[in-house]
Amino acid sequence: MKNKTLITAVSTFFLLHSAFAFEGRIQVTLTRGGQPANLLYTAGTNYLRVENTVTNWPNPVDLLDRSSGALTLLFPNNRSFVHLPPAALTPAPGAMPMPMPPPALPAGTSVTPPPGAPAMPQMPQMPQMPAAGGMPMMPMEQPELKATGETTNLLGYACTGYEIKQRGETMEVWATDQLLPFQPYVQNQPHRFGPQMIEEQWAELVKAKKLFPLLATLKFDNGMEHFRFEVKAVTPQTFTEKDAALFQPPPEYLEIQPLPF
């Protein structure tokens, strides 16, 4: 009886371990604005490789350190790469900040530019903020990933239904906790400021719950679909030391510095 209990416990441990430490390949079709793209996720124990298999465009390859969250973008078209720390990948909430106006001068004061310097352009008058008790500024709507209570099975994985509603759009997501935390495909160094569309925000919401989507669709309230993320195949695979080159920049590639924003 004790041996049977021990075998059951060990089997359960390895099943849980394999579920949360998925290794293998995930094939995805991403359609946005009517333009399809085929993505390939190659998940190792400590690293993740995400690439667009369409070869008619100089698409980068994403290499993610699954422990630290640091991302490396490879650019095969010019044999270069850039390292992006986790902080550079986190968009700041809210709208794009307005530039600060110059400090106000006392009435009647003028500034004389030095000889040869161009005249300082006049700043447009800034609108006055409403006084206390006036109409408050409307806060920017923040999307939320809400569970619908529905479940289904996709490609052999138990999935839970989620929903995001924002500004006349609804995103439906079916995600599982049996693969790995989601990592969206990054094509360029992301801008950290400015409002984002829902199709740019949903990935971080799913990732925060340590889920991987098997299917995600974005529709207008009239039912028209304009974004679709669909997993076509999941192939578990164990990678060895010989496969380490998949998750590292090639030695002949030149490192470039990230953009200063």
C-alpha positions as CSV (number, residue, x, y, z in Angstrom):
1,M,0.0,0.0,0.0
2,K,2.8,2.4,0.9
3,N,4.6,1.6,-2.4
4,K,1.4,2.3,-4.3
5,T,0.9,5.7,-2.5
6,L,4.5,6.6,-3.3
7,I,4.2,5.8,-7.0
8,T,1.0,7.9,-7.2
9,A,2.7,10.8,-5.5
10,V,5.7,10.7,-7.7
11,S,3.5,10.3,-10.8
12,T,1.5,13.4,-9.8
13,F,4.7,15.4,-9.2
14,F,6.0,14.7,-12.7
15,L,2.6,15.4,-14.3
16,L,2.5,18.8,-12.5
17,H,6.1,19.5,-13.3
18,S,5.6,18.8,-17.0
19,A,2.5,20.9,-17.1
20,F,4.2,24.0,-15.7
21,A,7.6,23.5,-17.3
22,F,6.4,22.8,-20.9
23,E,9.1,22.2,-23.5
24,G,8.3,21.9,-27.1
25,R,6.9,23.8,-30.1
26,I,3.6,25.7,-30.5
27,Q,2.4,26.7,-33.9
28,V,0.1,29.7,-34.1
29,T,-1.8,31.5,-36.8
30,L,-2.2,35.3,-36.1
31,T,-4.6,37.3,-38.2
32,R,-4.8,41.0,-37.8
33,G,-6.4,43.4,-40.2
34,G,-6.9,40.5,-42.7
35,Q,-3.1,39.8,-42.8
36,P,-2.2,36.3,-41.6
37,A,1.1,35.5,-39.9
38,N,2.4,32.1,-38.8
39,L,4.2,32.1,-35.5
40,L,6.4,29.4,-34.0
41,Y,7.0,29.2,-30.3
42,T,10.0,27.0,-29.3
43,A,10.0,26.6,-25.5
44,G,13.1,25.3,-23.7
45,T,13.5,24.8,-20.0
46,N,14.9,28.3,-19.4
47,Y,14.4,30.1,-22.7
48,L,11.7,30.8,-25.3
49,R,12.1,31.5,-29.0
50,V,9.3,33.2,-30.9
51,E,9.5,33.8,-34.7
52,N,7.4,34.6,-37.7
53,T,7.9,31.8,-40.2
54,V,6.8,34.0,-43.1
55,T,10.0,34.7,-45.0
56,N,8.9,37.5,-47.4
57,W,9.7,40.2,-44.8
58,P,12.7,40.9,-42.5
59,N,11.0,39.8,-39.3
60,P,13.0,39.6,-36.1
61,V,13.3,36.6,-33.8
62,D,12.4,37.0,-30.1
63,L,14.6,35.2,-27.5
64,L,13.1,35.4,-24.0
65,D,14.9,34.5,-20.7
66,R,12.0,32.8,-18.9
67,S,13.6,33.4,-15.5
68,S,14.5,37.1,-15.7
69,G,12.0,38.2,-18.4
70,A,14.8,39.9,-20.4
71,L,14.1,39.8,-24.1
72,T,16.6,39.7,-27.0
73,L,15.5,40.7,-30.5
74,L,17.5,39.1,-33.4
75,F,17.6,40.9,-36.8
76,P,18.7,38.3,-39.3
77,N,18.4,40.8,-42.2
78,N,21.4,42.7,-40.9
79,R,22.9,40.2,-38.5
80,S,22.4,42.3,-35.3
81,F,20.7,41.9,-32.0
82,V,19.5,44.1,-29.1
83,H,19.0,43.1,-25.4
84,L,15.9,44.6,-23.7
85,P,15.6,44.4,-19.9
86,P,12.2,43.6,-18.5
87,A,11.6,47.3,-17.5
88,A,11.8,48.3,-21.2
89,L,9.0,45.9,-22.1
90,T,6.4,47.3,-19.6
91,P,4.2,49.9,-21.1
92,A,3.4,52.9,-18.8
93,P,-0.3,53.1,-18.0
94,G,-2.3,56.1,-19.2
95,A,-2.0,58.5,-22.1
96,M,1.1,60.0,-23.6
97,P,2.5,62.6,-21.2
98,M,2.4,66.2,-22.5
99,P,5.7,68.1,-22.6
100,M,6.2,70.5,-19.7
101,P,5.8,74.2,-20.6
102,P,8.6,76.6,-19.8
103,P,8.4,78.2,-16.3
104,A,6.2,81.3,-16.2
105,L,7.9,84.7,-15.9
106,P,6.6,87.6,-13.8
107,A,4.4,90.0,-15.7
108,G,6.3,92.5,-17.8
109,T,9.5,90.4,-17.9
110,S,11.1,89.6,-21.2
111,V,14.0,87.4,-22.3
112,T,16.6,88.7,-24.6
113,P,18.3,86.0,-26.6
114,P,22.1,86.2,-27.1
115,P,23.4,87.8,-30.3
116,G,23.0,85.5,-33.3
117,A,20.5,83.2,-31.6
118,P,17.1,82.7,-33.2
119,A,14.1,84.3,-31.5
120,M,12.3,82.1,-29.2
121,P,8.9,81.1,-30.6
122,Q,5.8,82.1,-28.7
123,M,4.2,79.3,-26.8
124,P,0.5,78.8,-27.4
125,Q,-1.7,79.7,-24.4
126,M,-2.5,76.6,-22.4
127,P,-6.1,75.9,-21.6
128,Q,-7.0,76.6,-18.0
129,M,-7.8,73.6,-15.7
130,P,-11.3,73.6,-14.3
131,A,-11.5,75.1,-10.8
132,A,-12.2,73.1,-7.7
133,G,-15.7,71.7,-7.9
134,G,-15.8,71.9,-11.7
135,M,-16.0,69.0,-14.1
136,P,-13.3,66.4,-13.3
137,M,-11.1,64.8,-16.0
138,M,-12.3,61.4,-17.1
139,P,-9.9,58.7,-16.2
140,M,-8.7,56.4,-18.9
141,E,-10.5,53.1,-19.1
142,Q,-8.3,50.2,-18.1
143,P,-9.1,46.8,-19.6
144,E,-9.7,43.8,-17.3
145,L,-9.5,40.1,-18.0
146,K,-12.6,38.6,-16.5
147,A,-13.4,34.9,-16.3
148,T,-16.7,33.9,-17.9
149,G,-17.1,30.7,-16.0
150,E,-17.1,28.6,-19.1
151,T,-14.6,25.8,-19.9
152,T,-13.7,23.8,-22.9
153,N,-11.0,21.5,-24.3
154,L,-8.8,22.7,-27.2
155,L,-6.1,20.4,-28.7
156,G,-6.3,18.2,-25.6
157,Y,-5.8,21.1,-23.1
158,A,-8.4,22.2,-20.6
159,C,-9.1,25.9,-21.2
160,T,-11.0,28.5,-19.2
161,G,-12.9,31.3,-21.0
162,Y,-12.1,35.0,-20.4
163,E,-13.4,38.2,-21.7
164,I,-12.2,41.8,-22.2
165,K,-14.6,44.6,-23.1
166,Q,-13.5,48.1,-24.1
167,R,-14.9,50.8,-26.3
168,G,-17.4,48.8,-28.3
169,E,-15.1,45.8,-28.7
170,T,-15.1,42.4,-27.0
171,M,-12.1,40.0,-26.9
172,E,-12.8,36.4,-26.1
173,V,-9.9,34.3,-24.8
174,W,-9.6,30.6,-24.2
175,A,-6.5,30.0,-22.1
176,T,-4.8,27.1,-20.3
177,D,-2.4,26.9,-17.3
178,Q,-0.9,23.6,-18.7
179,L,1.7,25.2,-21.1
180,L,3.7,28.3,-20.1
181,P,3.0,32.0,-19.3
182,F,2.2,33.8,-22.6
183,Q,4.7,35.9,-24.4
184,P,3.5,38.0,-27.3
185,Y,5.6,38.2,-30.4
186,V,7.5,41.5,-30.4
187,Q,8.5,43.0,-33.7
188,N,10.0,46.3,-32.6
189,Q,11.4,47.8,-29.5
190,P,8.1,48.8,-27.8
191,H,7.2,52.3,-27.0
192,R,6.5,52.7,-23.3
193,F,4.2,55.7,-23.5
194,G,0.9,56.4,-25.1
195,P,-2.5,54.7,-25.1
196,Q,-2.6,51.1,-26.4
197,M,-5.4,49.3,-28.4
198,I,-7.0,46.3,-26.8
199,E,-5.1,43.9,-29.2
200,E,-1.9,45.3,-27.7
201,Q,-3.0,45.0,-24.1
202,W,-4.6,41.6,-23.9
203,A,-1.3,39.7,-24.0
204,E,0.0,41.2,-20.8
205,L,-3.3,40.5,-19.0
206,V,-3.1,36.8,-20.0
207,K,0.6,36.7,-19.1
208,A,0.0,38.1,-15.7
209,K,-2.3,35.1,-14.9
210,K,0.5,32.7,-16.1
211,L,-1.8,31.4,-18.9
212,F,-1.3,30.6,-22.5
213,P,-4.1,31.3,-25.0
214,L,-5.2,28.6,-27.3
215,L,-7.7,30.9,-29.0
216,A,-8.3,34.6,-28.8
217,T,-10.7,36.6,-31.0
218,L,-11.5,40.4,-31.1
219,K,-14.8,41.5,-32.4
220,F,-16.7,44.7,-32.7
221,D,-20.2,44.9,-31.1
222,N,-21.7,44.2,-34.6
223,G,-19.9,40.8,-34.6
224,M,-17.2,41.7,-37.1
225,E,-14.0,40.0,-36.2
226,H,-10.7,41.9,-36.9
227,F,-8.1,40.0,-34.8
228,R,-7.6,36.3,-34.2
229,F,-4.9,34.3,-32.4
230,E,-5.3,30.6,-32.8
231,V,-3.0,27.7,-31.8
232,K,-2.9,25.1,-34.6
233,A,-0.6,22.5,-33.0
234,V,1.3,21.8,-29.8
235,T,4.2,19.4,-29.9
236,P,6.0,18.5,-26.7
237,Q,9.7,18.0,-27.2
238,T,12.8,17.8,-25.0
239,F,15.7,20.0,-26.0
240,T,19.4,19.1,-25.3
241,E,22.6,21.0,-25.1
242,K,23.0,20.7,-28.8
243,D,19.9,22.9,-29.2
244,A,21.3,25.7,-27.1
245,A,22.1,27.8,-30.2
246,L,18.4,28.2,-30.8
247,F,18.1,30.4,-27.8
248,Q,21.2,32.5,-28.1
249,P,22.4,35.2,-30.6
250,P,24.7,33.7,-33.2
251,P,28.4,34.6,-32.4
252,E,28.8,36.6,-35.7
253,Y,25.9,38.9,-34.9
254,L,26.7,42.5,-33.8
255,E,25.0,43.8,-30.6
256,I,23.3,47.2,-30.9
257,Q,22.1,49.5,-28.2
258,P,18.4,49.8,-27.4
259,L,16.5,53.0,-28.3
260,P,16.5,55.6,-25.5
261,F,12.8,55.4,-24.5
